[in-house]
Amino acid sequence: MGVNNHPGRKAILMLSKINTLLLGLIAQKPLNPYEIQHILNKSHIRSWFPIAESSVYAGIRVLHEKGYIQGEGRKENNMPEKTIYCLTEKGSEALKNAVEQYLSCRDLDPVAFHTGILFMHQLDRDLARAIFNQKLKSMDEETFLLKKQLDESPKSYIAETMLKHRIYLIFSEAKTIRELLEKVEKDLLWNAHPIMDAE
């Protein structure tokens, strides 16, 4: 179930992975770019998604220009004023669409998949469940076809290795999704998952 065939939801162009991550963090609590940098380091997100500091500032600028976030100047004590960003309604909708698309993605892109998982609680639980089940079905179908390809005719060891590698990647992600689905069923605090504290 992708975003384009989900009833009642307009199709929105997929956000970049960086902008999805920034929106997801800001959705947890209003943040400024410095606090976002701190979260990226503290949470080890950069270990699987190497985001340059300059990309954070560029992403914030783009999100602000698109109306996905809005800034508010705040001054504390004698410190210089800083701009804190919060999500707009338009940004919330864009984030949900991006999470849905990244979770549904069949490219076996670990950064996209991790980004989707990180913010899956932005979605309705039933929708998240449906996305995972649909993706598992698609993966099972693709695995069947790949195995059929392997069995049907002789292959060079290079072609055989590439087919097997795709099968192994699908198996690994499918295993992750099945384990995740079990945890989703037991999650009593759905939609109440602050990712991490900026302090």
Rosetta blueprint (number, residue, H / E / L):
1 M L
2 G L
3 V H
4 N H
5 N H
6 H L
7 P L
8 G L
9 R L
10 K L
11 A L
12 I L
13 L L
14 M L
15 L L
16 S L
17 K H
18 I H
19 N H
20 T H
21 L H
22 L H
23 L H
24 G H
25 L H
26 I H
27 A H
28 Q H
29 K L
30 P L
31 L E
32 N L
33 P H
34 Y H
35 E H
36 I H
37 Q H
38 H H
39 I H
40 L H
41 N H
42 K H
43 S L
44 H L
45 I H
46 R H
47 S H
48 W L
49 F L
50 P L
51 I L
52 A L
53 E H
54 S H
55 S H
56 V H
57 Y H
58 A H
59 G H
60 I H
61 R H
62 V H
63 L H
64 H H
65 E H
66 K L
67 G L
68 Y L
69 I E
70 Q E
71 G E
72 E E
73 G E
74 R E
75 K L
76 E L
77 N L
78 N L
79 M L
80 P L
81 E L
82 K E
83 T E
84 I E
85 Y E
86 C E
87 L E
88 T L
89 E H
90 K H
91 G H
92 S H
93 E H
94 A H
95 L H
96 K H
97 N H
98 A H
99 V H
100 E H
101 Q H
102 Y H
103 L H
104 S H
105 C L
106 R L
107 D L
108 L L
109 D L
110 P H
111 V H
112 A H
113 F H
114 H H
115 T H
116 G H
117 I H
118 L H
119 F L
120 M H
121 H H
122 Q H
123 L L
124 D L
125 R H
126 D H
127 L H
128 A H
129 R H
130 A H
131 I H
132 F H
133 N H
134 Q H
135 K H
136 L H
137 K H
138 S H
139 M H
140 D H
141 E H
142 E H
143 T H
144 F H
145 L H
146 L H
147 K H
148 K H
149 Q H
150 L H
151 D H
152 E H
153 S L
154 P L
155 K L
156 S L
157 Y H
158 I H
159 A H
160 E H
161 T H
162 M H
163 L H
164 K H
165 H H
166 R H
167 I H
168 Y H
169 L H
170 I H
171 F H
172 S H
173 E H
174 A H
175 K H
176 T H
177 I H
178 R H
179 E H
180 L H
181 L H
182 E H
183 K H
184 V H
185 E H
186 K H
187 D L
188 L L
189 L L
190 W L
191 N L
192 A L
193 H L
194 P L
195 I L
196 M L
197 D L
198 A L
199 E L
